[in-house]
């Protein structure tokens, strides 16, 4: 089954919100959403394969914030690998 693509514009029409889903990359190809978590969770629960356009906030190389977020996720066993289809 081919994954469907949901743009920011379509997301706003279907699930209106003040802002788009926003993410940071904490490690290579590992992302954490800091805005829009509920929308992201709901979409993942309903659809098997869905590519969702998000706003990616780029942190500086070796960012303290990314390292701290990564550490907190690992300590709390909340790390979930993202699969193929994640777009930057």
MMTF fields as JSON, N, C-alpha, C and O atoms, coordinates in Angstrom:
{
  "mmtfVersion": "1.0.0",
  "mmtfProducer": "UNKNOWN",
  "numBonds": 351,
  "numAtoms": 352,
  "numGroups": 88,
  "numChains": 1,
  "numModels": 1,
  "chainsPerModel": [1],
  "groupsPerChain": [88],
  "chainIdList": ["A"],
  "bondAtomList": [4, 2, 8, 6, 12, 10, 16, 14, 20, 18, 24, 22, 28, 26, 32, 30, 36, 34, 40, 38, 44, 42, 48, 46, 52, 50, 56, 54, 60, 58, 64, 62, 68, 66, 72, 70, 76, 74, 80, 78, 84, 82, 88, 86, 92, 90, 96, 94, 100, 98, 104, 102, 108, 106, 112, 110, 116, 114, 120, 118, 124, 122, 128, 126, 132, 130, 136, 134, 140, 138, 144, 142, 148, 146, 152, 150, 156, 154, 160, 158, 164, 162, 168, 166, 172, 170, 176, 174, 180, 178, 184, 182, 188, 186, 192, 190, 196, 194, 200, 198, 204, 202, 208, 206, 212, 210, 216, 214, 220, 218, 224, 222, 228, 226, 232, 230, 236, 234, 240, 238, 244, 242, 248, 246, 252, 250, 256, 254, 260, 258, 264, 262, 268, 266, 272, 270, 276, 274, 280, 278, 284, 282, 288, 286, 292, 290, 296, 294, 300, 298, 304, 302, 308, 306, 312, 310, 316, 314, 320, 318, 324, 322, 328, 326, 332, 330, 336, 334, 340, 338, 344, 342, 348, 346],
  "bondOrderList": [1, 1, 1, 1, 1, 1, 1, 1, 1, 1, 1, 1, 1, 1, 1, 1, 1, 1, 1, 1, 1, 1, 1, 1, 1, 1, 1, 1, 1, 1, 1, 1, 1, 1, 1, 1, 1, 1, 1, 1, 1, 1, 1, 1, 1, 1, 1, 1, 1, 1, 1, 1, 1, 1, 1, 1, 1, 1, 1, 1, 1, 1, 1, 1, 1, 1, 1, 1, 1, 1, 1, 1, 1, 1, 1, 1, 1, 1, 1, 1, 1, 1, 1, 1, 1, 1, 1],
  "groupList": [{"groupName": "UNK", "atomNameList": ["N", "CA", "C", "O"], "elementList": ["N", "C", "C", "O"], "formalChargeList": [0, 0, 0, 0], "bondAtomList": [1, 0, 2, 1, 3, 2], "bondOrderList": [1, 1, 2], "singleLetterCode": "X", "chemCompType": "L-PEPTIDE LINKING"}],
  "groupTypeList": [0, 0, 0, 0, 0, 0, 0, 0, 0, 0, 0, 0, 0, 0, 0, 0, 0, 0, 0, 0, 0, 0, 0, 0, 0, 0, 0, 0, 0, 0, 0, 0, 0, 0, 0, 0, 0, 0, 0, 0, 0, 0, 0, 0, 0, 0, 0, 0, 0, 0, 0, 0, 0, 0, 0, 0, 0, 0, 0, 0, 0, 0, 0, 0, 0, 0, 0, 0, 0, 0, 0, 0, 0, 0, 0, 0, 0, 0, 0, 0, 0, 0, 0, 0, 0, 0, 0, 0],
  "groupIdList": [1, 2, 3, 4, 5, 6, 7, 8, 9, 10, 11, 12, 13, 14, 15, 16, 17, 18, 19, 20, 21, 22, 23, 24, 25, 26, 27, 28, 29, 30, 31, 32, 33, 34, 35, 36, 37, 38, 39, 40, 41, 42, 43, 44, 45, 46, 47, 48, 49, 50, 51, 52, 53, 54, 55, 56, 57, 58, 59, 60, 61, 62, 63, 64, 65, 66, 67, 68, 69, 70, 71, 72, 73, 74, 75, 76, 77, 78, 79, 80, 81, 82, 83, 84, 85, 86, 87, 88],
  "secStructList": [7, 7, 7, 3, 3, 3, 7, 2, 2, 2, 2, 2, 2, 2, 1, 7, 7, 1, 1, 7, 7, 3, 3, 3, 3, 3, 3, 6, 6, 3, 3, 3, 3, 3, 3, 7, 2, 2, 2, 2, 2, 2, 2, 2, 2, 2, 7, 1, 1, 3, 3, 3, 7, 7, 3, 3, 3, 7, 7, 7, 6, 6, 7, 2, 2, 2, 2, 2, 2, 2, 2, 2, 2, 2, 2, 6, 6, 7, 7, 7, 7, 7, 7, 6, 6, 7, 7, 7],
  "xCoordList": [0.849, 0.0, 0.889, 1.861, 0.553, 1.335, 0.881, -0.31, 1.836, 1.533, 0.882, 1.219, -0.041, -0.682, 0.071, 0.679, 0.026, 0.727, -0.286, -1.273, -0.045, -0.892, -0.054, 0.884, -0.395, 0.333, -0.13, -1.15, 0.632, 0.258, -1.083, -1.915, -1.291, -2.549, -3.74, -4.775, -3.588, -4.672, -4.932, -6.083, -3.877, -4.016, -4.835, -5.703, -4.558, -5.28, -6.762, -7.61, -7.081, -8.483, -9.224, -10.367, -8.568, -9.214, -9.174, -10.167, -8.028, -7.857, -7.299, -6.093, -8.168, -7.687, -6.913, -7.273, -5.853, -5.041, -4.329, -4.179, -3.899, -3.186, -1.843, -1.383, -1.214, 0.106, 0.209, -0.608, 1.219, 1.499, 2.147, 2.514, 2.283, 3.033, 4.496, 5.018, 5.156, 6.547, 7.434, 7.09, 8.584, 9.5, 10.933, 11.288, 11.752, 13.199, 13.83, 13.27, 14.982, 15.726, 16.684, 17.541, 16.537, 17.386, 18.616, 19.652, 18.511, 19.617, 19.339, 18.276, 20.266, 20.052, 18.752, 18.581, 17.841, 16.549, 15.684, 14.845, 15.873, 15.008, 14.465, 15.223, 13.137, 12.476, 11.563, 11.024, 11.393, 10.473, 9.562, 10.022, 8.254, 7.278, 7.137, 6.977, 7.196, 6.986, 5.743, 5.382, 5.088, 3.813, 2.976, 3.443, 1.758, 0.882, 0.936, 0.547, 1.414, 1.525, 0.197, 0.153, -0.878, -2.188, -2.661, -3.185, -2.482, -2.869, -2.044, -2.574, -0.759, 0.138, -0.243, -0.309, -0.489, -0.877, -2.191, -2.299, -3.182, -4.486, -4.353, -4.954, -3.584, -3.396, -2.678, -3.02, -1.691, -0.965, -1.857, -1.687, -2.798, -3.71, -4.728, -5.124, -5.141, -6.18, -5.613, -6.232, -4.457, -3.907, -2.634, -1.78, -2.528, -1.338, -0.117, 0.935, -0.264, 0.866, 0.476, -0.346, 1.077, 0.748, 2.001, 2.717, 2.265, 3.384, 2.783, 1.93, 3.228, 2.663, 3.719, 4.825, 3.368, 4.278, 4.308, 3.265, 5.507, 5.686, 6.657, 7.355, 6.696, 7.721, 8.896, 8.751, 10.058, 11.266, 12.09, 12.466, 12.366, 13.22, 14.621, 14.843, 15.562, 16.935, 17.723, 17.839, 18.258, 19.099, 20.546, 20.881, 21.386, 22.799, 23.405, 22.901, 24.484, 25.162, 25.58, 26.067, 25.391, 25.705, 24.907, 25.429, 23.659, 22.79, 22.546, 22.245, 22.678, 22.404, 20.935, 20.612, 20.06, 18.627, 18.333, 17.638, 18.855, 18.612, 19.18, 18.541, 20.363, 20.972, 20.134, 19.948, 19.636, 18.833, 17.511, 17.096, 16.851, 15.59, 15.819, 15.053, 16.862, 17.195, 17.441, 16.963, 18.175, 18.48, 17.203, 17.027, 16.321, 15.068, 14.208, 13.633, 14.121, 13.333, 13.881, 13.12, 15.192, 15.807, 15.655, 15.364, 15.848, 15.716, 14.303, 14.107, 13.328, 11.927, 11.392, 10.189, 12.296, 11.949, 10.845, 9.9, 10.967, 9.981, 10.505, 9.862, 11.654, 12.249, 11.517, 11.337, 11.091, 10.429, 11.129, 11.166, 11.682, 12.367, 11.349, 10.262, 11.709, 10.845, 11.241, 12.406, 10.272, 10.52, 10.802, 10.918, 10.909, 11.094, 9.87, 8.79, 10.046, 8.929, 8.94, 8.096, 9.873, 9.973, 10.651, 11.758, 9.994, 10.559, 11.042, 10.468, 12.098, 12.629, 12.02, 12.334],
  "yCoordList": [-1.185, 0.0, 1.241, 1.321, 2.188, 3.421, 4.428, 4.555, 5.128, 6.132, 7.354, 7.737, 7.954, 9.191, 10.374, 10.267, 11.503, 12.713, 13.742, 14.01, 14.311, 15.367, 16.628, 16.686, 17.631, 18.902, 19.732, 19.44, 20.756, 21.677, 22.334, 22.522, 22.683, 23.32, 22.389, 22.799, 21.132, 20.161, 19.918, 19.824, 19.817, 19.615, 20.757, 20.525, 21.974, 23.132, 23.085, 23.51, 22.572, 22.467, 21.396, 21.599, 20.262, 19.12, 19.214, 18.935, 19.605, 19.742, 21.142, 21.303, 22.151, 23.532, 23.733, 23.209, 24.499, 24.838, 26.151, 26.562, 26.792, 28.054, 27.852, 28.724, 26.696, 26.46, 25.053, 24.177, 24.869, 23.561, 22.661, 23.127, 21.382, 20.475, 20.864, 20.975, 21.07, 21.536, 20.48, 19.901, 20.234, 19.205, 19.721, 20.679, 19.031, 19.236, 17.871, 16.843, 17.865, 16.629, 16.494, 17.352, 15.411, 15.234, 14.399, 14.548, 13.529, 12.721, 12.497, 12.876, 11.894, 11.641, 10.873, 9.763, 11.489, 10.891, 10.514, 9.619, 11.174, 11.007, 12.374, 13.31, 12.478, 13.756, 13.726, 12.681, 14.901, 15.054, 16.231, 17.324, 15.982, 17.053, 17.837, 17.249, 19.166, 19.983, 20.84, 21.56, 20.771, 21.465, 20.563, 20.127, 20.284, 19.454, 17.977, 17.136, 17.656, 16.252, 15.515, 14.372, 16.143, 15.481, 15.178, 14.094, 16.12, 15.889, 14.765, 13.891, 14.795, 13.77, 12.393, 11.425, 12.306, 11.037, 10.519, 9.338, 11.391, 10.982, 10.469, 9.454, 11.151, 10.721, 9.376, 8.533, 9.179, 7.906, 6.761, 5.63, 7.027, 5.993, 5.582, 4.419, 6.535, 6.273, 5.695, 4.818, 6.167, 5.773, 4.947, 5.258, 3.886, 3.033, 3.714, 3.785, 4.208, 4.818, 6.22, 6.401, 7.184, 8.571, 9.412, 9.334, 10.204, 11.146, 12.518, 13.001, 13.128, 14.403, 15.486, 15.357, 16.553, 17.685, 18.433, 18.727, 18.731, 19.434, 20.589, 20.67, 21.469, 22.513, 21.961, 21.571, 21.925, 21.418, 22.601, 23.468, 22.632, 23.656, 23.084, 22.087, 23.721, 23.226, 23.847, 25.068, 22.987, 23.443, 23.357, 22.6, 24.118, 24.089, 22.713, 21.926, 22.434, 21.15, 21.008, 21.961, 19.837, 19.549, 20.439, 20.897, 20.671, 21.506, 20.875, 19.686, 21.682, 21.214, 20.812, 19.833, 21.57, 21.274, 19.895, 19.1, 19.599, 18.299, 17.171, 16.13, 17.364, 16.332, 16.101, 14.961, 17.167, 17.039, 16.341, 15.461, 16.731, 16.09, 14.609, 13.769, 14.288, 12.896, 12.112, 10.986, 12.694, 12.033, 11.783, 10.698, 12.769, 12.619, 11.516, 10.7, 11.491, 10.457, 9.064, 8.137, 8.919, 7.613, 7.187, 6.024, 8.113, 7.784, 7.343, 6.511, 7.901, 7.563, 6.51, 6.251, 5.908, 4.863, 5.316, 4.572, 6.527, 7.093, 7.213, 7.837, 6.627, 6.745, 5.838, 4.649, 6.414, 5.656, 5.992, 7.155, 4.998, 5.205, 5.59, 5.017, 6.556, 6.917, 6.052, 5.684, 5.737, 4.886, 5.703, 6.928, 5.007, 5.683, 6.542, 6.292, 7.532, 8.393, 9.695, 10.561, 9.845, 11.094, 12.105, 11.871, 13.216, 14.24, 15.403, 15.749, 15.997, 17.196, 18.405, 19.526],
  "zCoordList": [0.0, 0.0, 0.0, 0.752, -0.834, -0.947, 0.111, 0.394, 0.679, 1.696, 1.063, -0.057, 1.779, 1.346, 1.936, 3.001, 1.236, 1.676, 2.149, 1.464, 3.308, 3.853, 3.976, 4.771, 3.189, 3.227, 4.419, 5.043, 4.714, 5.795, 5.474, 6.362, 4.198, 3.783, 3.983, 4.509, 3.56, 3.743, 5.224, 5.651, 5.994, 7.435, 8.042, 8.883, 7.616, 8.162, 7.789, 8.574, 6.597, 6.185, 6.987, 7.398, 7.205, 7.846, 9.37, 10.042, 9.906, 11.361, 11.62, 11.81, 11.63, 11.785, 13.087, 14.141, 12.974, 14.138, 13.864, 12.714, 14.915, 14.783, 14.087, 13.35, 14.324, 13.746, 13.169, 13.456, 12.362, 11.779, 12.833, 13.912, 12.518, 13.378, 13.249, 12.14, 14.382, 14.381, 15.018, 16.049, 14.389, 14.887, 14.901, 14.215, 15.729, 15.695, 15.447, 15.827, 14.815, 14.621, 15.797, 16.009, 16.563, 17.737, 17.422, 18.071, 16.439, 15.933, 14.456, 13.965, 13.748, 12.324, 12.118, 12.621, 11.37, 11.023, 12.223, 12.118, 13.344, 14.515, 14.885, 15.14, 14.912, 15.092, 16.297, 16.661, 16.919, 18.042, 17.727, 17.396, 17.836, 17.644, 18.941, 20.011, 18.85, 20.046, 19.912, 20.843, 18.772, 18.547, 17.649, 16.597, 18.053, 17.231, 17.571, 16.761, 18.76, 19.166, 19.092, 18.636, 19.528, 19.534, 18.124, 17.865, 17.213, 15.818, 15.214, 14.528, 15.473, 14.947, 15.483, 14.725, 16.769, 17.388, 16.799, 16.468, 16.667, 16.135, 14.701, 14.349, 13.888, 12.493, 12.417, 11.589, 13.275, 13.285, 13.745, 13.289, 14.633, 15.119, 14.042, 13.97, 13.217, 12.227, 10.934, 10.331, 10.502, 9.206, 9.38, 10.211, 8.578, 8.633, 8.043, 8.677, 6.836, 6.144, 5.695, 4.797, 6.332, 6.049, 6.167, 7.165, 5.166, 5.202, 5.49, 4.746, 6.56, 7.001, 6.87, 7.394, 6.166, 6.046, 7.38, 7.965, 7.843, 9.109, 8.922, 7.911, 9.893, 9.932, 10.709, 11.868, 10.08, 10.726, 11.207, 10.419, 12.493, 13.061, 13.174, 13.862, 12.496, 12.446, 13.584, 13.691, 14.424, 15.528, 15.084, 14.173, 15.719, 15.385, 15.614, 16.415, 14.908, 15.076, 16.535, 17.144, 17.081, 18.485, 19.446, 20.463, 19.112, 19.93, 21.301, 21.402, 22.349, 23.708, 23.852, 24.525, 23.217, 23.313, 22.743, 23.376, 21.547, 20.924, 21.783, 21.937, 22.336, 23.183, 24.438, 24.864, 25.019, 26.241, 25.96, 26.715, 24.878, 24.51, 24.251, 24.722, 23.51, 23.213, 24.498, 24.64, 25.423, 26.699, 27.509, 28.063, 27.582, 28.329, 27.713, 28.433, 26.395, 25.726, 26.01, 26.287, 25.942, 26.182, 27.638, 27.915, 28.564, 29.988, 30.341, 31.227, 29.648, 29.912, 28.95, 28.9, 28.19, 27.22, 26.27, 26.009, 25.76, 24.85, 23.426, 22.582, 23.152, 21.824, 20.861, 21.122, 19.734, 18.679, 17.382, 16.98, 16.725, 15.46, 14.396, 14.323, 13.582, 12.465, 11.28, 11.125, 10.46, 9.302, 8.058, 8.107, 6.955, 5.687, 5.412, 5.946, 4.591, 4.249, 5.032, 4.803, 5.942, 6.674, 5.769, 5.284, 5.546, 4.665, 5.48, 6.512, 5.004, 5.649, 5.035, 5.437]
}
